[in-house]
Amino acid sequence: LYLPEGRIIAMVRTSSGSKNIPQEEKYLWQTHSDDGGKTWSEPTKTEMWGYPAHLLLLRNGDVLCSYGHRRPPYGIRACFSYDGCKTWDVEHEAVLRKDGLTTQGTVVGMGSSADLGYPKTVELSDGSLFTVYYFTLGDGVTHVAATKWARDYAI
């Protein structure tokens, strides 16, 4: 994400198909560049658990990070930064979906891969947010889904 003052922010996922990283440690890590991407800061761990991430600069200057949450409750989440990505408001994490791998509210897809995520968010002209992602329910069928939402609630 390119910030107006010239800083580039990148989120790094620590997850892969490998089991080398324990489930509880799959936080997003953040790095930045102040020279157009020639050099990067040491990555720092955020308190956002999940992957992969998408960053969006909002019209008011805040930054939104949306990401898949591939552990119970499986779903899609998002956090805001109000200070140019120096800190993230994880205490007010937005839960866009929490029904991954479920059928009628019961987790039944445990034999299925926790395959969901890759969210992309846009800010609509009325200030609401629209996040598209792929999602798997308890039937094991993976599909494309979307959530239209605002900062305080899903629409």
Backbone as a ProteinNet text record, in pm:
[ID]
protein_1_A
[PRIMARY]
LYLPEGRIIAMVRTSSGSKNIPQEEKYLWQTHSDDGGKTWSEPTKTEMWGYPAHLLLLRNGDVLCSYGHRRPPYGIRACFSYDGCKTWDVEHEAVLRKDGLTTQGTVVGMGSSADLGYPKTVELSDGSLFTVYYFTLGDGVTHVAATKWARDYAI
[TERTIARY]
84.8	0	89	63	139.6	67.2	128.1	68.3	102.5	19.3	39.9	176.8	234.9	365.5	480.4	450.8	553.1	594.5	551.4	584.9	504.4	568.2	501.6	489.1	368	341.1	311.4	366.5	336.8	303.7	205.3	171.6	227.4	285.9	349.7	277.9	238.2	176.4	284.2	263.7	361	312.6	208.2	149	183.1	184.8	201.1	141.8	152.3	106.2	189.9	303.7	394	334.6	361.3	318.7	428.2	533.4	644.9	606.2	502.7	459.9	336.1	340.3	223.6	102.6	-14.2	-138.9	-153.2	-118.6	-137.6	-42.3	57.5	155.9	136.1	25.9	6.5	-50	22.9	-12.1	39.8	-18.9	34	153.4	254.3	371.8	374	425.1	423.7	565.1	588.3	715.4	686.1	785.2	764.4	893.7	874.4	986.5	963.4	1069.2	1062.3	1141.3	1191.2	1271.1	1220.2	1089.4	1029.4	1043.6	1073	1083.4	1224.5	1323.5	1462.6	1508.3	1470.8	1503.4	1376.7	1375.6	1257.4	1298.1	1208.5	1231.4	1225.1	1276.6	1259	1108.3	1056	913.5	883.1	767.3	720.8	586.7	568.7	446	331.2	216.7	96.1	15.1	-92.6	-183	-298.7	-289.3	-393.2	-356.7	-444.5	-421	-500	-431.2	-498.5	-412	-466.5	-393.9	-484.3	-455.6	-368.1	-438.4	-362.4	-415.4	-429.1	-519.4	-535.6	-540.2	-464.5	-462	-533.8	-608.2	-682.4	-671.8	-630.2	-629	-767.4	-833	-967.3	-961	-1070.6	-1073.8	-1040.4	-1074	-1046.6	-903.8	-821.9	-682.7	-657.6	-763.4	-746.8	-708.4	-654.4	-616.7	-695.3	-743.4	-815.2	-730.3	-720.7	-656	-761.1	-792.1	-886.8	-809.5	-857	-781.1	-871.2	-828.8	-898.3	-863	-958.6	-937.3	-958.6	-849.4	-853.8	-836.1	-912.6	-925.2	-1062	-1114.5	-1248.9	-1254.3	-1359.9	-1461	-1407.1	-1408	-1354.2	-1431	-1357.9	-1428.3	-1337.7	-1391.2	-1322.6	-1327.5	-1213.2	-1203.5	-1132.6	-1141.7	-1076.9	-1043.9	-936.8	-896.5	-863.1	-878.4	-845.6	-719.7	-645.2	-536	-572.6	-557.5	-591.1	-466.5	-348.5	-223.8	-119.3	-164.2	-69.9	-3.3	-72.8	-27.2	76.3	86.3	175.1	112.8	-20.1	-93.5	-221.3	-277.5	-400.6	-501.2	-626.5	-733.1	-789.8	-708.7	-751.2	-859	-870.4	-976.7	-1115	-1120.1	-1247.2	-1242.9	-1179.9	-1171	-1312.4	-1330.9	-1460.1	-1466	-1569.9	-1591	-1695.3	-1649.4	-1739.7	-1812.6	-1743	-1802.5	-1741.1	-1821.7	-1769.7	-1838.7	-1880.6	-1954.5	-1883.6	-1752.9	-1679.2	-1683	-1689.2	-1693.3	-1817.3	-1923.2	-2044.3	-2161.2	-2255.7	-2385.8	-2488.6	-2575.1	-2677.5	-2617.3	-2502.1	-2440.6	-2353.1	-2343.7	-2261.9	-2141	-2021.5	-1901.2	-1907.2	-1916.4	-1920.5	-1810.9	-1744.2	-1644.6	-1505.2	-1490.7	-1357.9	-1269.3	-1326.3	-1245.7	-1201.4	-1260.4	-1226.9	-1113.7	-1040.4	-938.7	-1006.6	-945.4	-998.5	-966.8	-1022.6	-986.2	-1081.2	-1034.1	-1111.2	-1016.6	-1060	-978.6	-954.7	-833.6	-793.3	-893.6	-928.2	-1025.6	-968.3	-1054.8	-1024.4	-1139	-1107.3	-1208.7	-1200.4	-1317	-1326	-1417	-1391.8	-1477.5	-1575.6	-1704.3	-1807.9	-1831.6	-1900.7	-1920.4	-1992.5	-2074.4	-2146.2	-2065.1	-1939.9	-1853.8	-1861.3	-1957.9	-1963.9	-1850.2	-1827.8	-1718.3	-1776.5	-1709.4	-1753.4	-1632.9	-1640.5	-1528.5	-1567.9	-1487	-1506.1	-1397.3	-1431.2	-1337.8	-1386.5	-1305.4	-1356.6	-1379.7	-1475.3	-1526.5	-1567.9	-1549.4	-1591.7	-1684.4	-1799.2	-1894.9	-1878.7	-1967.9	-1958.3	-1974.1	-2031.3	-2047.3	-1918.5	-1813.8	-1685.8	-1678.1	-1785.5	-1785.9	-1727.6	-1625.8	-1563.7	-1627.7	-1662	-1730.3	-1683.1	-1718.3	-1689.9	-1807.8	-1778.4	-1882.6	-1838.8	-1930.6	-1899.8	-1982.1	-1931.1	-2002	-1996.6	-2112.8	-2120	-2135.7	-2052.1	-2051.3	-2006.9	-2025.8	-1978.6	-1891.1	-1826	-1730.3	-1789.8	-1913.5	-1971.2	-2060.4	-2090.7	-2182.8	-2181.2	-2225.7	-2244.2	-2378.5	-2384	-2508.6	-2587.9
-117.1	0	122.9	213.4	336.8	445.7	497.1	603.1	740	840.4	971.9	1033.7	1008.8	1068	993.2	886.8	815.6	682.1	649.4	520.4	409.7	296.8	177.3	79.6	27.2	-69.5	-204.3	-310.2	-445.6	-534.3	-620.1	-721.6	-854.3	-928.6	-1056	-1166	-1268.7	-1382.9	-1480	-1542	-1638.2	-1780.3	-1796	-1927.6	-1983.8	-2113.9	-2185.3	-2323.4	-2405.8	-2543.3	-2621.8	-2565.7	-2630.2	-2627.2	-2727.8	-2733.8	-2679.8	-2618.1	-2568.6	-2453.8	-2379	-2266.2	-2309.2	-2305.7	-2346.6	-2258.7	-2317.3	-2248.1	-2118.3	-2120.3	-2003	-1888.3	-1911.5	-1808.3	-1749	-1775.7	-1730	-1587.9	-1496.6	-1355.7	-1290.5	-1176.9	-1095.1	-1015.9	-1002.1	-922.7	-805.2	-693.3	-570.6	-520.6	-467.4	-404.9	-279.1	-190.9	-69.8	-28.9	51.8	107.6	257.5	334.5	480	526.5	432.1	470.1	402.1	394.1	339.7	189.9	118.6	-26.7	-78.8	9	-36.3	-111	-59.6	-126	-133.5	-230.1	-254	-265	-224.8	-237.9	-385	-413.7	-548	-569.6	-685.4	-711.2	-711.9	-656.5	-659.1	-730.5	-806.3	-883.4	-790.4	-806	-734.6	-826.9	-776.3	-858.8	-912.6	-896.8	-950.1	-1093.7	-1187.9	-1327.5	-1361.7	-1414.5	-1455.5	-1430.9	-1464.6	-1451.8	-1492.7	-1454.1	-1344	-1210.8	-1101.9	-969.8	-882.4	-785.4	-681.2	-547.9	-450	-316.4	-217.8	-125.7	-24.7	108.5	212.3	347.6	406.8	444.4	501.1	651.6	706.7	848.1	940.5	900.4	985.4	969.9	886.2	866.8	745.7	684.9	561.5	448.3	340.7	224.1	103.8	23.9	-99	-218.4	-316.6	-443.2	-552.4	-621.3	-733.4	-862.3	-972.6	-1098.2	-1216.1	-1332.5	-1455.9	-1502.1	-1564.4	-1616.9	-1768.2	-1841.4	-1984.9	-2069.5	-2037.1	-2117.4	-2082.6	-2165.5	-2138.2	-2002.8	-1926.8	-1945.5	-1898.6	-1986.1	-1960.3	-1847	-1754.7	-1644.4	-1539.1	-1417.7	-1302.8	-1190.6	-1124.4	-1018.3	-897	-786.8	-663.1	-576.5	-498.5	-402.6	-269.3	-164.2	-29.6	21.1	103.9	182	328.3	406.9	548.9	636.8	573	648.1	604.8	575.5	539.6	405.6	311.7	173	158.6	259.6	244.4	150.1	159.2	69.7	23.9	-86.3	-143.6	-159.5	-126.1	-132.1	-274.3	-366.5	-506.4	-528.3	-437.6	-450.4	-434.5	-369.5	-349.9	-417.7	-534.7	-612.2	-636.7	-609.6	-633.9	-779.7	-848.7	-987.5	-985.4	-999.9	-994.5	-1126.7	-1236.6	-1371	-1455.6	-1543	-1638.2	-1773	-1801.3	-1924.9	-2017.7	-2001.1	-2090.7	-2233.4	-2329.1	-2472.6	-2513.5	-2431.1	-2463.6	-2496.6	-2570	-2594	-2564.7	-2469.7	-2427.5	-2397.5	-2330.5	-2284.8	-2384.6	-2507.9	-2610.5	-2641.1	-2640.3	-2673.4	-2820.2	-2847.9	-2985.9	-3012.9	-2909.6	-2924.1	-2948.8	-3007.9	-3026	-3115.5	-3199.4	-3280.9	-3203.3	-3085.8	-2999.6	-2906.8	-2863	-2762.9	-2633.7	-2562.8	-2433.4	-2330.2	-2352.3	-2277.2	-2160.2	-2043.2	-1921.1	-1803.4	-1692.2	-1572.4	-1497.8	-1445.8	-1357.4	-1244.6	-1172.1	-1064.6	-945.3	-877.2	-749.8	-657	-539.6	-445.5	-318.3	-260.7	-129	-42.1	87.6	183.9	239.1	226	272.8	422.6	484.1	629.2	678.5	594.6	635	610.5	565.2	540.2	398.8	319.4	180	102.3	-16.5	-100.1	-226.5	-277.3	-397.6	-489	-604	-697.6	-826.6	-864.1	-988	-1085.5	-1214.7	-1317	-1451.9	-1553.1	-1687.6	-1756	-1850.1	-1901.7	-2046.5	-2126.7	-2266.3	-2289.6	-2346.5	-2381.2	-2528.8	-2581	-2718	-2825.1	-2787.6	-2886.3	-2906.4	-2830.1	-2843.1	-2770.9	-2702.7	-2630	-2490.9	-2457.5	-2325.9	-2235.4	-2115.3	-2022.3	-1879.6	-1788.4	-1647	-1584.8	-1500.8	-1435	-1291.2	-1211	-1071.6	-1025.2	-924.6	-861.4	-710.9	-647.8	-501.9	-462.9	-369.3	-338.7	-195.9	-153.4	-24.1	-50.1	50.6	31.7	-37	-12.6	-64.1	-187	-226	-338.2	-385.5	-509	-561.2	-512.1	-474.9	-424	-537.8
0	0	0	-91.8	-102.2	-24.7	81.5	162.1	103	125.9	65	94.3	211.2	242.6	175.9	100.9	25.3	82.2	201.8	261.9	194.4	170.8	120.4	236.5	257	363.6	299	354.9	307.5	426.4	407.6	507.7	458.8	550.4	518.1	594.5	522.7	589.8	633.5	747	797.8	776.3	699.9	681.6	545.1	541.8	415.3	433.6	333	344.9	444.8	480.4	575.5	715.6	791.5	931.6	1023.8	966.7	1046.9	1138.5	1102.7	1184.3	1262.2	1394.1	1472.8	1441.5	1444.3	1412.8	1492.4	1618.8	1703.7	1669.9	1585.3	1550.5	1411.7	1347.4	1209.4	1204.1	1267.1	1266.1	1138.5	1104.2	995.2	1048	964.8	996.5	899.8	944.9	866.8	842.9	724.2	691	610.2	599.2	520.1	449.5	346.5	271.8	258.5	279.5	262.8	141.1	61	-55.9	-183.6	-194.8	-317	-332.3	-224.9	-230.3	-246.5	-245	-257.7	-132.8	-16.7	109.1	193.4	286.3	369.6	515.2	601.9	745.9	785.7	904.8	960.6	980.6	945.4	969.3	1118.4	1154.1	1292.2	1297.5	1402.4	1421.4	1458	1391.9	1431.2	1522.1	1575.3	1655.2	1570.9	1439.2	1349.8	1314.1	1352.2	1322.1	1196.2	1096.9	974.3	853.2	739.4	613.8	499.9	380.7	341.1	360.3	348.5	380.3	255.9	267.3	166.1	239.6	190.6	249.7	158.8	219.9	144.4	217.5	145.6	198.5	176.4	284.4	275.8	248.8	199.7	163.7	280.6	402.2	518.3	570.1	505	544.5	632.3	685.1	761.4	666.9	722.3	641.9	693.7	602.2	634.4	592.4	680.9	648.8	662.1	554	559.2	535.8	595.7	591.4	623.9	578.4	610.7	750.9	818	953.6	945.3	930.7	902.8	1028.2	1129.5	1251.1	1310.5	1398.9	1452.8	1524.3	1503.6	1400.1	1264.4	1166.9	1033.3	967.3	905.3	841	782.5	773.4	716	819	840	940.2	882.8	955.4	911.6	1032.8	1020.8	1124.3	1059.2	1137.7	1091.8	1160.1	1086.7	1143.5	1122.5	1227.7	1222.1	1221.8	1215.3	1225.9	1122.8	1001.3	895.7	914.6	975.7	995.2	1105.9	1192.3	1307.7	1410	1426.2	1515.5	1445.8	1495	1440.5	1553.4	1527.3	1627.5	1636	1687.8	1695.3	1799.8	1895.5	1995.5	1933.3	1817	1746.4	1609.5	1604.2	1480.7	1425.4	1298	1233.4	1189.1	1228.5	1187.7	1076.1	952.5	837.6	816.8	842.2	834.1	943.5	1003.2	1102.5	1086.5	963.8	938	840	823.7	736.1	787.3	696.9	725.4	803.1	798.7	873.8	781.5	836.2	774.9	883	857	952.8	1089.7	1088.2	1212.1	1284.7	1236.8	1302.1	1214.2	1274.5	1197.7	1161.7	1032.8	985.2	882.8	839	733.9	784.4	901.5	958.8	873.9	792.7	703	580.4	561.9	449.1	488.1	389.4	414.4	458.5	552.6	597.2	489.9	373.3	254.6	234.6	274.8	255.9	265.1	215.1	229.2	101.6	87.3	-21.7	-42.2	64.9	50.8	-25.1	-94	-159.9	-125.2	-72.8	-28.7	-110.6	-140.6	-202.6	-116.6	-121.7	-53.4	-156.2	-127	-218.7	-200.9	-296.4	-295.1	-170.3	-108.4	13.2	140.5	126.6	241.4	295	246.2	289.9	223.9	273.7	224.9	162.7	61.3	-8.6	-19.7	47.2	52.1	-19.9	-117.5	-194.2	-151.4	-142.7	-96.6	-146.2	-128.9	-155.6	-22.3	-20.7	105.2	88.1	191.8	191.5	309	281.2	386.8	422.6	506.3	555.4	450.3	335.3	228	148.8	182.9	115	-18.2	-58.5	-185.7	-162.6	-238.4	-229.8	-334.5	-294.5	-383.9	-356.9	-446.1	-427.5	-354	-255.5	-177.4	-152.8	-98.7	-69.1	49.9	118.4	228.2	208.5	209.9	210.7	356.8	402.5	544.1	570	692.4	740.6	861.4	911.5	1021	1142.9	1173.4	1297.2	1281.2	1158.3	1140.2	995.4	975.1	839.2	788.3	662.1	602	543.4
[MASK]
+++++++++++++++++++++++++++++++++++++++++++++++++++++++++++++++++++++++++++++++++++++++++++++++++++++++++++++++++++++++++++++++++++++++++++++++++++++++++++

